[in-house]
């Protein structure tokens, strides 16, 4: 018998990697691909950064796995110290897991235990993972939560302030979303039942949409008023991706109660974490935090090296500068493409949306937009550029360069993406 990968593990590209370095994937087909997917925002310092490789290699020669509730290891202590220098004020206690989904579920468990309340209010369009609890909180698309009900109870969904989708100004969208949240609290989720509000500072799979600062401030105010917690899912937007170390730092003065991080924290090695004030973390029940592989020694060593590279090479500031260059280049080169309704970005987290954003989901217009985005994503492969799609209806192409991307690579990306867009849109018209 010959084993095969699951038929549902569909590749976004036909590329088989031979080796990779920096912003480049070198395929077994002999072609060199400019990688603007970075493992879905994971390889923050680029592929195989020499400092990260050296740290992992050295750690493998010392200890690979030292289960952290049995014996402690130095890399995890060092990672906690380095991460602490970047955590929001007061969030001085950290729990480690392996994946974003695990960290999300740990944050929900903590919130419910600490408050004694059952309800989590999540925001429409958010992506928080595929495990049962995390999928129950995910509304970026039905494919993440359909087919294995019943899902986790105690989840209530409130609208995201999606100005583009409604054809509104951002202020109007925020006013609407906050009013709907207040109505929800009056009609469906009693404030004394609410354990936490959960949101991404920038929607990931939901379409690469930055959450307006005034909406985040509104969530903070309501959490404080009702004795609930504010949980920020920084799995994709954190660790420099948006041009600030954390995505929520674009909202002045905002401090969450719980912060979730993963993806870019270790340049491709699996590790995730939640951070909270020690007084809050202490309210978790005994035995509720743990896991065989959580805080793995090699992953932790890679995390220490990753944070060191980000600091020494000034990659947070670089993400802001090069992200602005990328956004400006795309807007200038694609200004004449009528099929594009929006080009947006926060640092090196950019999205290009196709079609009419007000077209109802399931309509012919939404299907056409998804087909355009998918066509462009595939055409990019022909241009030796790797991209991904996202959005609830698949109408957005997302571009996620490594934080080490150079200005020249940004310019190459603009040129290649522009050629792909024009080819697909010209054929469509």
C-alpha positions, 0 to 999 in steps of 0.5 A: 500500500502506498500512502498519500496526502489527504486530497483536501490538502490543496496547494495554492501553487504547484511549486515544490521547494528545493531550498529557500533563502530570504524572500526567495523559494527555489523550486525543484523545477529550477525556477526562482520564486519571489515569495510573498506568502511567507508560509502565511505570514510565518517566516518573518525574518525570511527563509533560513535566516542564518542567525535563526538557523544557527540558533536552532542547529546549536539547540538541537545539539543540546536538547531538542525537547524538554517538556516545560512543566517537567523541566525548564530550559534556558531558551524559553526563559530567554524568549520570555525575557525578550518577548517581555520587552515588547509586550503591552504594559502590565502583560507580564505573564506568558503561557506557551503552546504550539499553534495559533488555534491552541493559543486562542483556545487557551485565551478563551479558557482563561477568560471564562475561568477568570471571570466566571462567565460563559460568553465570548463575543467575536467579531464578524470576519475574524479568523481564529483557527480550525480546532473546534473551539477556535473554529467556533469563534471563526467567521471568516468563512463557513469552510472553517466551521461547517460539517462538524457541529455541534460547535462550542457554545457560548459564542456570539457574533457582532458586526465588523465595521466594514465600510467598503462592504456597505459603501459607507465612510469609516466613521459611519461603519464604526458608529453602526458596528458599535450601535449593533454591539450595544443592541446585542448586549441589550438583546442577546448577550447580557453584559454580566454573562460576557467573559471577553471580546475577541478581535484581530487588529487586522482581519487576516483570512477575513480580507486583510482589513485593518480594524478602525482605531475608534472601534477598538477603543469602543471595545475597550470601553465596553469591556471596562464598563461591563467587567469583561476582558479584551482579547487581541488575536495578534497571530497574523498581525503581530511581530512587526508585520504591520509596521508596529511590533503589534497590530493594535499599536496603531490605536493609541493607548490601547492595552488588551487584557490578553494578547495572542501571538504565534506565526512570525515569532519564530521564523517558521518554528511552531510556537505560540503564546498568550500574555496577560497580567500575572494577576489575571493569569493566576486565576486560571484553574490548576492544570488548565495550562500545559501540553506536551510540546508547548514551548519546545526548546528548539522553537524557543531558541528560534524565537530568541534568534528571531526577536534578535534579528528583528531588533538588530536589523530594525525590521519593524521600521523597515516593514513600515517603510517598505510596506508604504513603498509597496502600497504606493507602487501597487496603487500607481501601477494598478490605478487604471484597473477597473476590476480592482475596488481597493488596494489596502495595507498595514505595513507588509500586510497588503490586500488587493480586492477585486469586483464590487464589494457591495455584491451580496455573497452568493451572487454572480458578482461575488463569484466573478470577483472570486474568479478574478482574484483566483485567476490573478493568484495563479497568474502570479505563479507564471510571473514567478511570484507567490501570493495567496487569496483570502476574504469571505468570498475569496475576492482578495489577493493578499501579499505578505513579504518577509520583513527582510524584503528589500526595496528592489524585491518590493519593486519586482513584486509590484512589476510581476503582480501588475503583469499578472493583473493586467493579463487576467483582467484583459482576458476577462474583459 
